[in-house]
């Protein structure tokens, strides 16, 4: 998987943005955008990008899991309230 594919997957959830990815690298968002590009204006991905993207993915997975549980609890609560 290359840098663009990995960041495509990572940012497919609206709560993970390229700005957050850029922050994790200590880079400007525009730099990360250009690292995702192909062609003459493209930049190479940041050195050692794989562990940084992996860490972001793990952290984001935990956050999404917690959010999923919160949504399930909300749904259950509203379903119980409907029966009253």
Buried (B, 14 or more C-beta within 10 A) or exposed (E): EEBBEBBEEBBEEEEBEBEBBBBBBEBEBEBBBBBBEEEEEEBEBBEEBEEBBEEBBEEBEEEEEEEEEEEEEEEEEEEEEEEE
